[in-house]
Structures are given as C-alpha cells and as structure tokens.
C-alpha cells in the first residue's frame, strides 16, 4: 500500500493569471491525477473551483465563467 505524502495532497499550479481583482489558477492534483480551475474574484466576492477534463483545461482556464455552472463553491 502506498501512503500519500503531504505533497500528494497539495495541487501543483500549472498556469496562473491575474487581472482587475480576478485570480485564475489551473491546478493538477497528483493524488487522483485530476485537474481543476480555481477562481478568486475579489471584486464580485466570488470564489469557486471548476473540475476540468484534460482536453478542456485551457479553455476552462481562459473562460472560467462559461463553466461556472459546473463549479464547486468554496
């Protein structure tokens, strides 16, 4: 059995952008080999995560609000 290390539980940031109070991160989770896009919008007081299929990753990163219906609020 393989024990998870602390680094397995933390995401790796693959891409990041910030503009006008909007922070968007594309994250890879080693523990389950999944991707997500994390959005922090300080102007709208919104924070959410969007689970991402690999082939949609950059599109979700570029247009997270188009995928917000699939988002997990934090």
Secondary structure, 3 states (H helix, E strand, C coil): CCCCCHHHHCCEEEEEEEECCEEEEEEEECCCCEEEEEEEECCCCEEEEEEECHHHHHHHHHCHHHHHHHEEEC
